[in-house]
Amino acid sequence: MKFLTILALLVNVNVVVGQTPLTRDQILGSISSRQGAFPGVLLSTSVFSDQNSYQYKAREAAARVLPNSGFGSTKIIEYYALACLYYSTNSVSNARTNSIIPGQALEPWKRTDDWIEEYNYCTWYGIVCTESTIGVQEINLANNTLTGEFPPEILFLGSTLDRIDLFANFFHYAIKYNWFSEMIALEDLFFGTTSWDSDGIPAEISDLKALRK
């Protein structure tokens, strides 16, 4: 009986802790720690000093939206990774747009349903999640007017993300592929009719051990 009483108290404590709002500093610190954990692949935490960087914007969005979400560190980082995708590819210029339509205003994403302001990123347009305890399974933003450059911070989703579909985003650019090394679950990668560039097949594609298509 004493054991059951103690167990009940522990359960109650966990419930209270789970409901405690996160502080801004906790969220910022969690993201900074993860950003700095991949030297040579991700830019250092110095990007957070640049208010124009997509990393700064994504981290600030997390600090604004997530305090009452009940998220732990894993979900904070998943939110941040997807927010990086949003801020790095929504009406952002790149080498491709600068060469073809220099100085012209770029169209925003066609659909942004629930993105950023809804803390539950599993409801965001184009995002498919497995069970909430597992993570993001699919990014499908085909024909959604992505521009900018693909963010390597997607590697934070590498253990669960098995499909990326970016087909028919003509001005969406990528030239670096070293983040492939962390995408251990990725089976399907579609980026036809985009501006992903490489001098031949990028050697890093061999890092996608689970790749089928």
N, C-alpha and C positions, 0 to 999 in steps of 0.2 A: 504493500500500500504506500509506504514511504517513497519507494522508487517511482510509482505512478504519479504521486504528488509532485515530486521534483521534475519529472518529465513534463507534466502539465505546465509547470512554472516556466520551464525552458521554452516550450512551444509559445507561451504567451509573450515571453521576452522577444523571441524571434519575430513575432507578428508586429510588436511595437517598433522594433528596430527597422523592419521592412517598410514601415509606414513613415519613418522619419524623413522629412524632406532633405534632399541633398543640398549642400551649400554650393554657391558658385565656385568657390575655391576647390572643392572636392572634384567637381566636374572638370574644371580647367586643368587641375593637377593630373587627373587620370588620363586625359587626352595628351598632355605634354609628355607624360611618362612613356606612353606607347609610341608617340611620334618619334621620340629619341631612341627607340629600341631597334631601329633598322638602319644603322649608318651604312652609307653606300647605296641604299635603295631609296629611302625617303630623305627629303631635305631636313635639316636639323630644326630644332625648336625655334631657331631664329626667325622662321617664317611667321611666327605669332607676333612679331614686332612690326610687321608690315600690314597695315590695316587694309591694303588692297589685295592681299593674298587670299586665295580661296580657302587656305587652311585657317587663317584668322577668322574669316567669315563663318566657316563651318563650326569652329570651336565656340565662337560667340553665340551662334544659334543654339548649340547644345546647352550652353550655360543659361540661356534665356528660357528654353522650352522644357528642359528636363528636370528642374528641381523637384517637382511634385509627381514625377513619373513612377517612382519606386524602382527605377532601373539600378542594377548593379553595374560594375565596371565593364563587363562584356557588352552589355546592351548600349552603354554610353559610347563605346568605341564603334559599335556597328552603326549607330545613329551618325556619329561623326564621319565615318567612311562614306556613307551615302550622301551626307550633306556636302562632303568634298566633291563628289561627283556632280551634284547640282550646281555648286558655285563655280566649278572649273569649266562647265560646258554649257551654261545658259547665257547666251548673248556675249560670249567671250571670243575675242579674235585669236588667231593662231597663224602659223607660217603659211598655211594654205589660203586662208581668207585674205591675208595681207598681200599675197601675190596675185589673186584673182579679182578681188573686190576691195582694194585698199581704201580705207577711209569711210566705207559705207556702214551704216547701222546694221547690226545683225538681228535676225528674228529671234525671239525667245522660244523656249520649248513650246510645242503645241499643247501639251497636256502636263499639268503640274498638280493634279488632284492630290490633296493632303500633304504635299511635300513641305517639309521643314516645320510648319506650325503645328502639325499633328505629331505628338511625340511617338505614337505607335507607328513606326516606319513600315510595318507589315501591311498597312492600309494604303501606302503611297502608290500612285499609279506606276505600273511596271515592275513592282517589287513583289516577289513571291517568297513567303517564309514557310519553313517546315513548322513543327511544333515549337511553341514559344521558347522552350528550353534548348532548342538546337540552333536556330539562327536563319540567316538569309540564304535562300536556295537559288533564286533566279533574279537576274536583272534583265528586263525586256523593255528596251526603250527604242525599238525599231521605228524608223520614220517619225522621229519626234523633234527634229530640228536641233540636234545637238551640235555645238560648235566647240571652240576651245580645245583643250588637250585632255586626254584621259588621265585621271589622277592615280598614281601608284598606291595611294592609300586604300584602294580596293583590296589590297593584300590583307587588310584586317578581317576580311570576310573569307579568307582563303580556305579555312577548314570546313566550311559548309557550302559555299557558293559553287554550284555545279553547272550553271548555264549563264552566259552573257550574250545577249542578242542586241546588237547595235546597227543592224542592217539599215541601209538607206538613210544615213545621216551624212550627206555628201561632204560637208565642211568639218566633220568631226575628226580631229587630228590625233595621231600618236606616233612617236618615234622611239620611245624608250620601252623596253620590255623586261627589265631586270626584276620587276615585281612578279613575273610569272613563277619565280622560284618558290613563292609562298602559296601558290594556288593549288593546293594538294587535292582538292575535290573537283576541280573544273573539268567537265566532260565535253561540253559544247561551247564553242566560241565562234560567233558569227559577226564579222565586221566588213562584209562586202558592201560596196558602194559607200565607203567612207574614205577618209584620207589617211589611213594608217600606212605609214611609209617604212620601208626597209630595203636595204641593198641585198636583194634576194630573201630567202626565207630566214627570219631571225633565228640565230642559234639558240636563243633562250626558249624557243618553243619546245625544245627537248626537256625543259624543266616541268612541263605540264604532263606529269606521269599518268594522269587519269584521262587525258584527252582522247575523245573518240572522233569528233567532227571539228 
